[in-house]
Amino acid sequence: MAIDRGPWNALVDDDGSNLVGTVWNKDKIKTVILDPVDAAIVAPAWQTVAFNVANFWTGVTGAHVLVNRYLPIAPKAMIWMMQISNAPIPAPATSYLPLKIPGGGSMPAQGIMMPMAQSYEGAGFAPAYLLMLDSTTAAIARNQGGNWTSTPLTLMFTAIVALN
């Protein structure tokens, strides 16, 4: 974000006589320099994603999605955090559980995600990983391959996602 240079441009230089020009004092420094810099350097905040059935596989409801939020960390990167609890398996069964990338984000063709994921299928731990299906959709896949078969599904991950 560019800093508004209007207040800076309104300052008048002294001609060397110490009789003309803008007088610098703490208030001028605050309003001309410090306030615009403070406004430009805004720390990013976590964005909670409103539930939308189109962002998940068939059968997932808002009650299943405990956490879906992201934190912009650079112009082309975010941290994405998701927790889904007691969700159904899709019908028909599939090996991938699709998830739309939040914030309208899209990944480059050589998408990069660095996930830390955990999943439970039925009553047991089910090793899984996060992968890119297309530029706007990620998915949770079973490490053992094959379809997700047991309910309930509990999935948790945090991923650093590179964006276009």
DSSP file (Angstrom, degrees, kcal/mol; ACC not computed):
  #  RESIDUE AA STRUCTURE BP1 BP2  ACC     N-H-->O    O-->H-N    N-H-->O    O-->H-N    TCO  KAPPA ALPHA  PHI   PSI    X-CA   Y-CA   Z-CA
    1    1 A M              0   0    0      0, 0.0     2,-0.2     0, 0.0    39,-0.0   0.000 360.0 360.0 360.0 127.9    0.0    0.0    0.0
    2    2 A A        -     0   0    0      1,-0.1     2,-0.4     3,-0.0     0, 0.0  -0.485 360.0-119.0 -76.7 146.4    1.4    3.4   -1.0
    3    3 A I        -     0   0    0     -2,-0.2     2,-0.4     1,-0.1    34,-0.1  -0.702  30.8-108.8 -85.4 135.5    1.6    6.1    1.6
    4    4 A D        -     0   0    0     -2,-0.4     4,-0.3     1,-0.2    -1,-0.1  -0.507  30.8-170.0 -64.8 117.9   -0.4    9.3    0.8
    5    5 A R     >  +     0   0    0     -2,-0.4     4,-3.0     1,-0.2     5,-0.2   0.370  59.1 100.7 -94.1   4.3    2.2   11.9    0.0
    6    6 A G  H  > S+     0   0    0      1,-0.2     4,-1.4     2,-0.2    -1,-0.2   0.933  83.5  45.4 -55.0 -51.8   -0.2   14.8    0.0
    7    7 A P  H  4 S+     0   0    0      0, 0.0     4,-0.4     0, 0.0    -1,-0.2   0.884 114.7  49.5 -61.8 -36.6    0.7   16.1    3.4
    8    8 A W  H >4 S+     0   0    0     -4,-0.3     3,-1.4     1,-0.2    -2,-0.2   0.930 109.6  50.5 -65.3 -45.2    4.4   15.7    2.6
    9    9 A N  H 3< S+     0   0    0     -4,-3.0    -1,-0.2     1,-0.3    -3,-0.2   0.744 102.5  62.4 -65.6 -22.9    4.0   17.6   -0.6
   10   10 A A  T 3< S+     0   0    0     -4,-1.4    -1,-0.3    -5,-0.2    -2,-0.2   0.627  81.2 104.4 -78.1 -13.1    2.2   20.4    1.2
   11   11 A L    <   -     0   0    0     -3,-1.4     2,-0.5    -4,-0.4    -3,-0.0  -0.406  66.2-140.7 -68.3 147.0    5.3   21.1    3.3
   12   12 A V        -     0   0    0     -2,-0.1    10,-2.9    11,-0.0     2,-0.1  -0.940  11.3-131.0-113.3 128.1    7.2   24.3    2.3
   13   13 A D        -     0   0    0     -2,-0.5     2,-0.2     8,-0.2     8,-0.1  -0.436  24.2-114.7 -72.5 148.1   11.0   24.3    2.3
   14   14 A D        -     0   0    0      8,-0.1     7,-0.1    -2,-0.1    -1,-0.1  -0.582  13.5-137.4 -78.2 146.7   12.8   27.2    4.1
   15   15 A D        -     0   0    0     -2,-0.2    -1,-0.1     5,-0.0     6,-0.1   0.342  55.5 -91.7 -87.1   7.3   14.8   29.4    1.8
   16   16 A G  S    S+     0   0    0      4,-0.2    -2,-0.1     0, 0.0    -1,-0.0   0.273 111.6  95.5 101.2 -10.0   17.7   29.5    4.2
   17   17 A S  S    S-     0   0    0      3,-0.0    -3,-0.0     1,-0.0     0, 0.0   0.595  85.6-132.5 -87.5 -10.7   16.5   32.6    6.0
   18   18 A N  S    S+     0   0    0      2,-0.2     3,-0.1     1,-0.1    -4,-0.0   0.730  87.6  95.6  61.3  23.0   14.7   30.7    8.8
   19   19 A L  S    S+     0   0    0      1,-0.0     2,-0.3     0, 0.0    -1,-0.1   0.563  80.0  38.7-115.2 -16.3   11.8   33.0    8.1
   20   20 A V  S    S+     0   0    0      2,-0.1    -4,-0.2    -8,-0.0    -2,-0.2  -0.799  80.0  62.1-128.5 170.5    9.7   30.9    5.7
   21   21 A G  S    S-     0   0    0     -2,-0.3     2,-0.3    -7,-0.1    -8,-0.2  -0.247  87.1 -46.0 102.2 170.1    8.7   27.3    5.3
   22   22 A T        -     0   0    0    -10,-2.9     2,-0.5    -2,-0.1    -8,-0.1  -0.594  53.2-128.8 -79.0 131.2    6.9   24.8    7.4
   23   23 A V        -     0   0    0     -2,-0.3     2,-0.5     1,-0.0     5,-0.1  -0.691  21.7-141.1 -80.3 126.3    7.8   24.6   11.1
   24   24 A W        +     0   0    0     -2,-0.5     2,-0.3     4,-0.1    -1,-0.0  -0.766  36.0 148.0 -90.6 129.3    8.6   21.1   12.2
   25   25 A N     >  -     0   0    0     -2,-0.5     4,-2.3     1,-0.0     5,-0.2  -0.854  63.5 -82.7-144.3-178.5    7.3   20.0   15.5
   26   26 A K  H  > S+     0   0    0     -2,-0.3     4,-2.4     1,-0.2     5,-0.1   0.875 126.9  52.9 -60.1 -37.7    6.1   16.8   17.1
   27   27 A D  H  > S+     0   0    0      2,-0.2     4,-2.9     1,-0.2     5,-0.3   0.916 109.0  48.6 -65.7 -42.2    2.6   17.2   15.7
   28   28 A K  H  > S+     0   0    0      2,-0.2     4,-2.8     1,-0.2     5,-0.5   0.921 112.3  48.9 -63.1 -43.3    3.9   17.7   12.1
   29   29 A I  H  X>S+     0   0    0     -4,-2.3     5,-2.2     1,-0.2     4,-1.8   0.916 113.9  47.5 -62.0 -42.1    6.1   14.6   12.4
   30   30 A K  I  <>S+     0   0    0     -4,-2.4     5,-3.3    -5,-0.2    -2,-0.2   0.951 119.7  36.2 -63.5 -50.2    3.2   12.6   13.7
   31   31 A T  I  <5S+     0   0    0     -4,-2.9    -2,-0.2     3,-0.2    -1,-0.2   0.824 124.4  39.0 -78.5 -30.4    0.6   13.7   11.1
   32   32 A V  I  <5S+     0   0    0     -4,-2.8   -24,-0.2    -5,-0.3    -3,-0.2   0.835 135.1   7.8 -88.7 -34.5    2.9   13.9    8.1
   33   33 A I  I  X5S+     0   0    0     -4,-1.8     4,-1.8    -5,-0.5    -3,-0.2   0.818 125.4  43.7-112.9 -59.3    5.1   10.8    8.7
   34   34 A L  I  ><S+     0   0    0     -5,-2.2     4,-2.8     1,-0.2     5,-0.2   0.910 111.0  50.1 -66.2 -46.6    4.1    8.6   11.5
   35   35 A D  H  ><S+     0   0    0     -5,-3.3     4,-2.3    -6,-0.2    -1,-0.2   0.927 112.4  46.8 -61.5 -45.9    0.3    8.4   11.0
   36   36 A P  H  > S+     0   0    0      0, 0.0     4,-1.7     0, 0.0    -1,-0.2   0.888 113.7  49.2 -63.6 -35.7    0.6    7.5    7.3
   37   37 A V  H  X S+     0   0    0     -4,-1.8     4,-1.8     2,-0.2    -2,-0.2   0.928 110.2  50.7 -67.5 -43.5    3.2    4.8    8.0
   38   38 A D  H  < S+     0   0    0     -4,-2.8    -1,-0.2     1,-0.2    -3,-0.2   0.912 110.7  49.5 -57.8 -42.6    1.1    3.3   10.8
   39   39 A A  H  < S+     0   0    0     -4,-2.3    -1,-0.2     1,-0.2    -2,-0.2   0.843 110.9  49.8 -66.6 -33.0   -1.9    3.2    8.5
   40   40 A A  H  < S+     0   0    0     -4,-1.7     2,-1.1     1,-0.2    -1,-0.2   0.788 103.3  62.3 -77.1 -27.6    0.2    1.5    5.7
   41   41 A I     <  +     0   0    0     -4,-1.8     2,-0.6    -5,-0.1    -1,-0.2  -0.682  68.6 160.3-102.6  80.0    1.6   -1.2    8.0
   42   42 A V        -     0   0    0     -2,-1.1     3,-0.1    -3,-0.2    -3,-0.1  -0.889  39.8-125.4-103.3 124.9   -1.5   -3.0    9.1
   43   43 A A        -     0   0    0     -2,-0.6    -2,-0.0     1,-0.1     2,-0.0  -0.454  31.7-111.0 -67.0 136.9   -0.9   -6.5   10.5
   44   44 A P        -     0   0    0      0, 0.0     2,-0.3     0, 0.0    -1,-0.1  -0.325  32.4-147.6 -66.3 153.5   -3.0   -9.1    8.7
   45   45 A A        -     0   0    0     -3,-0.1     2,-0.1    25,-0.0    25,-0.1  -0.895  24.4 -94.0-122.0 152.2   -5.8  -10.7   10.6
   46   46 A W        -     0   0    0     -2,-0.3     2,-0.5    25,-0.2    25,-0.2  -0.434  38.1-147.3 -61.9 134.7   -7.3  -14.2   10.5
   47   47 A Q  E     -A   70   0A   0     23,-3.3    23,-2.1    -2,-0.1     2,-0.4  -0.940   5.0-143.9-108.8 120.1  -10.3  -14.3    8.1
   48   48 A T  E     -A   69   0A   0     -2,-0.5     2,-0.6    21,-0.2    21,-0.2  -0.700  16.1-134.6 -83.6 133.2  -13.1  -16.7    9.1
   49   49 A V        -     0   0    0     19,-3.1     3,-0.1    -2,-0.4     2,-0.1  -0.782  17.0-127.1 -92.1 121.9  -14.7  -18.3    6.0
   50   50 A A        -     0   0    0     -2,-0.6     2,-0.1     1,-0.1    -1,-0.0  -0.401  38.1 -95.5 -64.0 141.9  -18.5  -18.4    6.1
   51   51 A F        +     0   0    0     14,-0.1     2,-0.3    -2,-0.1    -1,-0.1  -0.364  47.5 174.0 -63.5 135.2  -19.9  -21.9    5.5
   52   52 A N    >   -     0   0    0     -3,-0.1     3,-2.5    -2,-0.1     4,-0.2  -0.948  30.2-144.1-142.6 120.3  -20.8  -22.6    1.9
   53   53 A V  G >  S+     0   0    0     -2,-0.3     3,-1.5     1,-0.3     7,-0.2   0.780  98.8  67.0 -56.6 -28.1  -21.9  -26.1    0.9
   54   54 A A  G 3  S+     0   0    0      1,-0.3    -1,-0.3    -3,-0.1     4,-0.1   0.630  90.3  65.2 -69.0 -12.6  -20.2  -25.7   -2.5
   55   55 A N  G <  S+     0   0    0     -3,-2.5    45,-1.7    44,-0.1    -1,-0.3   0.460 105.5  42.0 -87.4  -0.7  -16.8  -25.6   -0.7
   56   56 A F  S <  S-     0   0    0     -3,-1.5    43,-0.2    43,-0.2     2,-0.1  -0.744  91.0 -81.6-136.9 178.1  -17.0  -29.2    0.6
   57   57 A W    >   -     0   0    0     41,-0.3     3,-1.7    -2,-0.2    -1,-0.1  -0.392  67.5 -67.8 -80.7 165.0  -18.0  -32.7   -0.4
   58   58 A T  T 3  S+     0   0    0      1,-0.2    -1,-0.2    -2,-0.1     3,-0.1  -0.239 119.0  24.6 -56.2 132.3  -21.7  -33.9   -0.4
   59   59 A G  T 3  S+     0   0    0      1,-0.3     2,-0.3    -3,-0.1    -1,-0.2   0.185  83.5 127.6 100.9 -16.0  -23.2  -34.2    3.1
   60   60 A V    <   -     0   0    0     -3,-1.7    -1,-0.3    -7,-0.2     2,-0.2  -0.591  36.4-175.1 -76.9 132.8  -21.0  -31.7    4.9
   61   61 A T    >>  -     0   0    0     -2,-0.3     3,-1.3    -3,-0.1     4,-1.0  -0.715  43.0 -97.8-118.8 172.3  -22.9  -29.1    6.8
   62   62 A G  T 34 S+     0   0    0      1,-0.3     3,-0.2    -2,-0.2    -2,-0.0   0.790 120.9  63.9 -59.9 -28.0  -22.0  -26.0    8.8
   63   63 A A  T 34 S+     0   0    0      1,-0.2    -1,-0.3    21,-0.0    22,-0.1   0.774 101.2  51.0 -68.1 -25.6  -22.3  -28.1   12.0
   64   64 A H  T <4 S+     0   0    0     -3,-1.3    21,-3.0     1,-0.1     2,-1.0   0.793  93.8  79.0 -79.8 -29.0  -19.4  -30.3   10.8
   65   65 A V  E  <  + B   0  84A   0     -4,-1.0    19,-0.2    19,-0.2     3,-0.2  -0.701  48.7 165.6 -89.6 101.8  -17.0  -27.4   10.0
   66   66 A L  E    S+     0   0A   0     17,-1.9     2,-0.4    -2,-1.0    -1,-0.2   0.840  70.4  16.5 -83.6 -35.5  -15.5  -26.2   13.3
   67   67 A V  E     + B   0  83A   0     16,-1.9    16,-2.7     2,-0.0    -1,-0.3  -0.992  56.8 154.7-141.2 129.9  -12.7  -24.1   11.9
   68   68 A N  E     + B   0  82A   0     -2,-0.4   -19,-3.1    14,-0.2     2,-0.3  -0.718  32.2 129.4-150.8  99.2  -12.2  -22.7    8.4
   69   69 A R  E     -AB  48  81A   0     12,-2.4    12,-3.0   -21,-0.2     2,-0.3  -0.964  33.9-156.1-149.0 162.5  -10.0  -19.6    8.4
   70   70 A Y  E     -AB  47  80A   0    -23,-2.1   -23,-3.3    -2,-0.3    10,-0.2  -0.967   8.2-148.6-142.6 158.2   -7.0  -18.2    6.7
   71   71 A L  E     - B   0  79A   0      8,-2.5     8,-2.1    -2,-0.3     2,-0.3  -0.960  20.0-135.4-128.8 110.8   -4.3  -15.6    7.3
   72   72 A P  E     + B   0  78A   0      0, 0.0     6,-0.3     0, 0.0    -2,-0.0  -0.502  28.9 171.5 -63.1 128.0   -2.8  -13.7    4.4
   73   73 A I  E     -     0   0A   0      4,-1.9     5,-0.2     1,-0.4     3,-0.0   0.489  64.3  -0.6-117.8  -7.3    1.0  -13.7    5.1
   74   74 A A  E >  S- B   0  77A   0      3,-1.3     3,-1.4     1,-0.0    -1,-0.4  -0.950  86.9 -87.2-166.5 168.1    2.3  -12.2    1.8
   75   75 A P  T 3  S+     0   0    0      0, 0.0    -1,-0.0     0, 0.0     3,-0.0   0.820 129.1  27.3 -57.0 -27.5    0.7  -11.0   -1.4
   76   76 A K  T 3  S+     0   0    0     88,-0.1    87,-2.6    -3,-0.0     2,-0.3  -0.094 115.7  62.7-128.8  37.7    0.8  -14.5   -2.8
   77   77 A A  E <   +BC  74 162A   0     -3,-1.4    -4,-1.9    85,-0.3    -3,-1.3  -0.992  48.6 178.4-156.9 153.4    0.7  -16.8    0.3
   78   78 A M  E     -BC  72 161A   0     83,-1.8    83,-3.1    -2,-0.3     2,-0.5  -0.984  29.1-124.6-149.1 158.4   -1.6  -17.7    3.1
   79   79 A I  E     -BC  71 160A   0     -8,-2.1    -8,-2.5    -2,-0.3     2,-0.5  -0.941  31.3-162.1-100.7 129.4   -1.9  -20.0    6.1
   80   80 A W  E     -BC  70 159A   0     79,-3.2    79,-2.6    -2,-0.5     2,-0.4  -0.958   6.6-170.7-118.3 128.6   -5.1  -22.0    5.9
   81   81 A M  E     +BC  69 158A   0    -12,-3.0   -12,-2.4    -2,-0.5     2,-0.4  -0.973   8.8 173.4-123.1 131.5   -6.5  -23.8    9.0
   82   82 A M  E     +BC  68 157A   0     75,-2.5    75,-2.4    -2,-0.4     2,-0.3  -0.997  12.5 178.8-139.3 139.8   -9.4  -26.3    8.8
   83   83 A Q  E     +BC  67 156A   0    -16,-2.7   -17,-1.9    -2,-0.4   -16,-1.9  -0.941   5.4 178.7-141.1 121.8  -11.1  -28.6   11.3
   84   84 A I  E     -BC  65 155A   0     71,-3.0    71,-2.6    -2,-0.3     2,-0.4  -0.980  10.6-165.7-121.8 132.0  -14.0  -30.8   10.3
   85   85 A S  E     -     0   0A   0    -21,-3.0    69,-0.2    -2,-0.4    68,-0.1  -0.961  60.2  -6.5-128.0 137.4  -15.6  -33.1   12.8
   86   86 A N  E    S+     0   0A   0     -2,-0.4    68,-0.2     1,-0.2    -1,-0.2   0.817  82.8 163.8  56.4  37.9  -18.0  -36.0   12.5
   87   87 A A  E     - C   0 153A   0     66,-2.7    66,-2.8   -23,-0.1    -1,-0.2  -0.498  36.9-113.2 -84.4 154.4  -18.6  -35.5    8.8
   88   88 A P        -     0   0    0      0, 0.0    -1,-0.1     0, 0.0    62,-0.1  -0.426  29.3-108.1 -78.8 160.1  -20.1  -38.1    6.5
   89   89 A I        -     0   0    0     -2,-0.1     4,-0.1     1,-0.1    62,-0.1  -0.605  47.3 -97.0 -79.0 152.1  -18.2  -39.9    3.8
   90   90 A P        -     0   0    0      0, 0.0     4,-0.1     0, 0.0    -1,-0.1  -0.326  40.1-105.7 -70.3 153.8  -19.3  -38.7    0.3
   91   91 A A  S    S+     0   0    0      2,-0.1     2,-0.2     1,-0.1   -33,-0.1  -0.991 110.8  35.7-121.9 122.1  -21.8  -40.7   -1.7
   92   92 A P  S    S-     0   0    0      0, 0.0    -1,-0.1     0, 0.0     0, 0.0   0.581 114.0-109.1 -69.6 160.5  -20.7  -42.2   -3.9
   93   93 A A        -     0   0    0     -2,-0.2     2,-0.3    -4,-0.1    -2,-0.1  -0.210  43.3-177.7 -58.9 147.4  -17.5  -43.0   -2.1
   94   94 A T        -     0   0    0     54,-0.3    54,-2.7    -4,-0.1    -1,-0.0  -0.947  37.3-131.1-144.3 162.0  -14.4  -41.3   -3.3
   95   95 A S  S    S+     0   0    0     -2,-0.3    47,-0.8    52,-0.3     2,-0.4   0.602  92.4  60.8 -89.3 -12.9  -10.7  -41.2   -2.5
   96   96 A Y  E     -F  141   0B   0     45,-0.2    45,-0.2    52,-0.1    52,-0.1  -0.935  62.8-157.3-119.5 138.4  -10.6  -37.4   -2.3
   97   97 A L  E     -F  140   0B   0     43,-1.9    43,-1.7    -2,-0.4     2,-0.0  -0.915  29.1-140.9-110.1 101.5  -12.5  -35.0   -0.1
   98   98 A P  E     -F  139   0B   0      0, 0.0     2,-0.3     0, 0.0   -41,-0.3  -0.305  21.8-178.2 -72.4 146.3  -12.6  -31.7   -2.0
   99   99 A L  E     -F  138   0B   0     39,-2.7    39,-3.0   -43,-0.2     2,-0.2  -0.978  24.9-127.8-142.0 124.4  -12.1  -28.3   -0.2
  100  100 A K  E     -F  137   0B   0    -45,-1.7    37,-0.2    -2,-0.3   -45,-0.1  -0.533  31.2-111.8 -72.7 137.4  -12.3  -24.9   -2.0
  101  101 A I    >   -     0   0    0     35,-2.5     3,-0.5    -2,-0.2     4,-0.2  -0.535  43.7-118.1 -67.1 130.2   -9.3  -22.7   -1.3
  102  102 A P  G >  S+     0   0    0      0, 0.0     3,-1.5     0, 0.0    -1,-0.1  -0.128  85.2  33.5 -73.8 166.6  -10.6  -19.8    0.8
  103  103 A G  G 3  S-     0   0    0      1,-0.3     3,-0.1     2,-0.0    -2,-0.0   0.669 124.9 -71.8  70.1  18.9  -10.7  -16.1    0.1
  104  104 A G  G <  S+     0   0    0     -3,-0.5    -1,-0.3     1,-0.2    -3,-0.0   0.694  89.6 161.0  70.3  16.9  -11.2  -16.6   -3.7
  105  105 A G    <   -     0   0    0     -3,-1.5     2,-0.4    -4,-0.2    -4,-0.2  -0.306  24.4-164.9 -72.6 153.9   -7.6  -17.8   -3.9
  106  106 A S        -     0   0    0     -3,-0.1    58,-3.1    -2,-0.0    30,-0.2  -0.994  13.3-133.0-137.3 146.6   -6.2  -19.8   -6.7
  107  107 A M        -     0   0    0     28,-3.6    56,-0.2    -2,-0.4     4,-0.2  -0.665  26.5-105.3 -97.5 150.6   -2.9  -21.8   -6.8
  108  108 A P    >   -     0   0    0      0, 0.0     3,-0.7     0, 0.0    -1,-0.1  -0.248  40.6 -99.3 -66.3 163.8   -0.4  -21.7   -9.6
  109  109 A A  T 3  S+     0   0    0      1,-0.3     2,-0.9     2,-0.1    -2,-0.1   0.852 128.2  49.7 -54.1 -37.2   -0.1  -24.7  -11.9
  110  110 A Q  T 3  S-     0   0    0      2,-0.0    -1,-0.3     0, 0.0     0, 0.0  -0.489  97.1-164.5 -97.6  61.8    2.8  -25.9   -9.9
  111  111 A G    <   -     0   0    0     -2,-0.9     2,-0.5    -3,-0.7    21,-0.1  -0.066   8.4-153.5 -54.5 143.3    0.9  -25.5   -6.6
  112  112 A I        +     0   0    0     50,-0.3    50,-2.5    19,-0.1     2,-0.4  -0.979  20.8 163.9-123.6 121.5    2.7  -25.5   -3.4
  113  113 A M  E     -D  161   0A   0     -2,-0.5    48,-0.2    48,-0.2    19,-0.1  -0.999  19.7-164.1-132.8 133.7    1.1  -26.5   -0.1
  114  114 A M  E     -D  160   0A   0     46,-2.0    46,-1.1    -2,-0.4     2,-0.2  -0.810  28.8-177.7-115.3  88.6    3.0  -27.3    3.0
  115  115 A P  E     -D  159   0A   0      0, 0.0     2,-0.4     0, 0.0    44,-0.2  -0.480  32.3-161.8 -93.6 157.2    0.4  -29.1    5.1
  116  116 A M  E     +D  158   0A   0     42,-2.0    42,-1.8    -2,-0.2     2,-0.3  -0.948  34.8 175.4-125.4 109.6    0.4  -30.6    8.6
  117  117 A A  E     -D  157   0A   0     -2,-0.4     2,-0.3    40,-0.2    40,-0.2  -0.850  22.5-177.2-125.3 153.4   -2.7  -32.9    8.5
  118  118 A Q  E     +D  156   0A   0     38,-2.7    38,-2.7    -2,-0.3     2,-0.3  -0.990  11.2 179.7-142.9 140.0   -4.4  -35.3   10.8
  119  119 A S  E     -D  155   0A   0     -2,-0.3     7,-2.8    36,-0.2     2,-0.4  -0.995  15.4-159.7-145.4 151.8   -7.5  -37.4   10.0
  120  120 A Y  E     -DE 154 125A   0     34,-2.7    34,-2.3    -2,-0.3     2,-0.5  -0.998   5.3-164.4-131.9 128.6   -9.6  -40.0   11.7
  121  121 A E  E >   -DE 153 124A   0      3,-2.2     3,-1.6    -2,-0.4     2,-0.3  -0.963  68.4 -36.2-116.0 118.2  -11.9  -42.4    9.8
  122  122 A G  T 3  S-     0   0    0     30,-1.7   -36,-0.1    -2,-0.5     4,-0.1  -0.561 126.4 -25.4  66.3-128.0  -14.5  -44.1   12.0
  123  123 A A  T 3  S+     0   0    0     -2,-0.3     2,-0.3    28,-0.1    -1,-0.2   0.477 124.1  72.7 -96.1  -3.3  -12.9  -44.8   15.4
  124  124 A G  E <  S-E  121   0A   0     -3,-1.6    -3,-2.2     1,-0.0     2,-0.2  -0.743  85.6 -95.7-120.8 163.0   -9.3  -44.9   14.2
  125  125 A F  E     -E  120   0A   0     -2,-0.3    -5,-0.3    -5,-0.2    -2,-0.1  -0.501  35.3-165.9 -68.1 135.1   -6.5  -42.7   13.0
  126  126 A A        -     0   0    0     -7,-2.8    -7,-0.1    -2,-0.2    -4,-0.0  -0.913  19.0-131.8-127.6 102.2   -6.3  -42.6    9.1
  127  127 A P        +     0   0    0      0, 0.0    16,-3.0     0, 0.0    17,-0.5  -0.276  40.6 164.4 -55.1 133.4   -3.1  -41.2    7.7
  128  128 A A  E     -G  142   0B   0     14,-0.3     2,-0.3   -11,-0.2    14,-0.2  -0.918  24.3-149.0-145.8 168.1   -3.9  -38.6    5.1
  129  129 A Y  E     -G  141   0B   0     12,-2.3    12,-2.7    -2,-0.3     2,-0.4  -0.968  18.9-119.7-141.7 158.8   -2.4  -35.8    3.1
  130  130 A L  E     +G  140   0B   0     -2,-0.3     2,-0.3    10,-0.2    10,-0.2  -0.837  38.7 169.8 -98.5 132.8   -3.5  -32.5    1.5
  131  131 A L  E     -G  139   0B   0      8,-2.6     8,-2.1    -2,-0.4     2,-0.5  -0.879  36.2-102.6-138.3 170.1   -3.1  -32.2   -2.2
  132  132 A M  E     +G  138   0B   0     -2,-0.3     6,-0.3     6,-0.2     3,-0.1  -0.846  26.9 177.3 -97.9 123.8   -4.1  -29.9   -5.1
  133  133 A L  E    S-     0   0B   0      4,-2.8     2,-0.3    -2,-0.5     5,-0.2   0.877  72.3 -26.2 -88.5 -46.5   -6.9  -31.0   -7.3
  134  134 A D  E >  S-G  137   0B   0      3,-1.8     3,-0.8     0, 0.0    -1,-0.4  -0.848  86.1 -69.9-151.7-171.8   -7.0  -27.9   -9.5
  135  135 A S  T 3  S+     0   0    0     -2,-0.3   -28,-3.6     1,-0.3    29,-0.1   0.716 131.6  27.4 -64.6 -20.5   -6.1  -24.2   -9.2
  136  136 A T  T 3  S+     0   0    0    -30,-0.2   -35,-2.5     1,-0.1     2,-0.4   0.382 112.8  70.1-119.5   2.7   -9.0  -23.5   -6.7
  137  137 A T  E <   -FG 100 134B   0     -3,-0.8    -4,-2.8   -37,-0.2    -3,-1.8  -0.978  50.0-176.9-132.1 127.3   -9.6  -26.9   -5.0
  138  138 A A  E     -FG  99 132B   0    -39,-3.0   -39,-2.7    -2,-0.4     2,-0.3  -0.564  14.4-158.8-102.4 175.3   -7.5  -28.8   -2.6
  139  139 A A  E     -FG  98 131B   0     -8,-2.1    -8,-2.6   -41,-0.3     2,-0.5  -0.993  20.0-127.5-154.7 152.2   -8.4  -32.3   -1.2
  140  140 A I  E     -FG  97 130B   0    -43,-1.7   -43,-1.9    -2,-0.3     2,-0.3  -0.905  34.4-173.6 -97.2 127.6   -7.7  -34.6    1.6
  141  141 A A  E     -FG  96 129B   0    -12,-2.7   -12,-2.3    -2,-0.5     2,-0.3  -0.921  27.2-108.5-123.4 149.6   -6.6  -38.0    0.4
  142  142 A R  E >   - G   0 128B   0    -47,-0.8     3,-1.2     4,-0.4   -14,-0.3  -0.562  17.1-140.6 -75.2 135.9   -6.0  -41.3    2.3
  143  143 A N  T 3  S+     0   0    0    -16,-3.0   -15,-0.1    -2,-0.3    -1,-0.1   0.860 104.0  54.3 -61.9 -35.4   -2.3  -42.3    2.5
  144  144 A Q  T 3  S-     0   0    0    -17,-0.5    -1,-0.2     1,-0.2   -16,-0.1   0.528 109.4-130.9 -77.4  -4.3   -3.3  -45.9    2.0
  145  145 A G    <   +     0   0    0     -3,-1.2    -1,-0.2     1,-0.2    -2,-0.1  -0.198  62.9  86.8  77.1-179.6   -5.1  -45.1   -1.2
  146  146 A G  S    S-     0   0    0     -3,-0.1    -4,-0.4    -4,-0.1    -1,-0.2  -0.080  83.7 -44.9  77.2 178.1   -8.6  -46.2   -1.9
  147  147 A N        -     0   0    0      1,-0.1     2,-0.3    -6,-0.1   -52,-0.3  -0.430  55.5-103.0 -83.6 154.2  -11.9  -44.6   -1.0
  148  148 A W        +     0   0    0    -54,-2.7   -54,-0.3     1,-0.1    -1,-0.1  -0.625  48.3 169.5 -68.5 132.3  -12.9  -43.1    2.4
  149  149 A T        +     0   0    0     -2,-0.3     2,-0.4     1,-0.1    -1,-0.1   0.675  40.8  61.8-125.7 -24.5  -15.2  -45.8    3.8
  150  150 A S  S    S-     0   0    0      2,-0.1   -28,-0.5   -62,-0.1    -1,-0.1  -0.847  71.5-107.3-117.2 145.6  -16.0  -45.2    7.5
  151  151 A T  S    S+     0   0    0     -2,-0.4     2,-0.1   -30,-0.2   -28,-0.1  -0.812  80.7  47.6-111.7 159.5  -17.9  -42.5    9.3
  152  152 A P        -     0   0    0      0, 0.0   -30,-1.7     0, 0.0     2,-0.5   0.599  68.3-159.0 -83.9 158.3  -17.6  -40.3   11.1
  153  153 A L  E     -CD  87 121A   0    -66,-2.8   -66,-2.7   -32,-0.2     2,-0.4  -0.852   8.4-173.9 -99.8 133.6  -14.7  -38.4    9.5
  154  154 A T  E     + D   0 120A   0    -34,-2.3   -34,-2.7    -2,-0.5     2,-0.4  -0.994   9.7 178.3-126.0 124.0  -12.6  -35.9   11.5
  155  155 A L  E     +CD  84 119A   0    -71,-2.6   -71,-3.0    -2,-0.4     2,-0.4  -0.976   7.0 174.6-130.3 137.8  -10.0  -33.9    9.6
  156  156 A M  E     +CD  83 118A   0    -38,-2.7   -38,-2.7    -2,-0.4     2,-0.3  -0.997  10.4 154.4-140.9 137.3   -7.6  -31.2   10.8
  157  157 A F  E     -CD  82 117A   0    -75,-2.4   -75,-2.5    -2,-0.4     2,-0.4  -0.991  28.3-158.1-156.9 157.8   -4.9  -29.4    9.0
  158  158 A T  E     +CD  81 116A   0    -42,-1.8   -42,-2.0    -2,-0.3     2,-0.4  -0.994  27.5 177.8-129.5 130.6   -2.9  -26.3    8.8
  159  159 A A  E     -CD  80 115A   0    -79,-2.6   -79,-3.2    -2,-0.4     2,-0.6  -0.985  31.5-137.2-137.2 144.6   -1.2  -25.5    5.4
  160  160 A I  E     -CD  79 114A   0    -46,-1.1   -46,-2.0    -2,-0.4     2,-0.5  -0.914  33.2-162.4 -95.1 122.9    0.9  -22.8    3.9
  161  161 A V  E     -CD  78 113A   0    -83,-3.1   -83,-1.8    -2,-0.6     2,-0.3  -0.925  13.6-143.6-117.4 126.2   -0.6  -22.2    0.5
  162  162 A A  E     -C   77   0A   0    -50,-2.5   -50,-0.3    -2,-0.5     2,-0.3  -0.688  26.2-160.6 -82.0 138.8    1.1  -20.4   -2.4
  163  163 A L              0   0    0    -87,-2.6   -56,-0.3    -2,-0.3   -58,-0.0  -0.789 360.0 360.0-120.1 161.0   -1.3  -18.3   -4.5
  164  164 A N              0   0    0    -58,-3.1   -57,-0.1    -2,-0.3   -88,-0.1   0.462 360.0 360.0 -69.8 360.0   -1.4  -16.8   -8.0
